[in-house]
């Protein structure tokens, strides 16, 4: 984290991180719920390709939900890393650093 007191930049990073985490969590949760209700239909139709796809992505979504904060920080770095002001603040930032930022 930076040694300067860049509170507006850090607050923008935290806000972006929180929005990405919430959006990704909701999307993954809805997808897992819809997968739950369509597994039986795919088994009845003998659609093995779609069943394999849903099985593999279900496991990936579960890991995504387990590591949601890290995933959101990675996406935040991708999104804000192109701006020079944010690049220096994001360099070396960890998830624990984001928890310390007060809004």
Secondary structure, 3 states (H helix, E strand, C coil): CCCCCCHHHHHHHHHHHHHHHHHHHHHHHHHHHHHHHHHHHHHHHCCHHHHHHHHHHHHHHHHHHHCHHHHHHHHHHHHHCCCHHHHHHHCCCCHHHHHHCCC
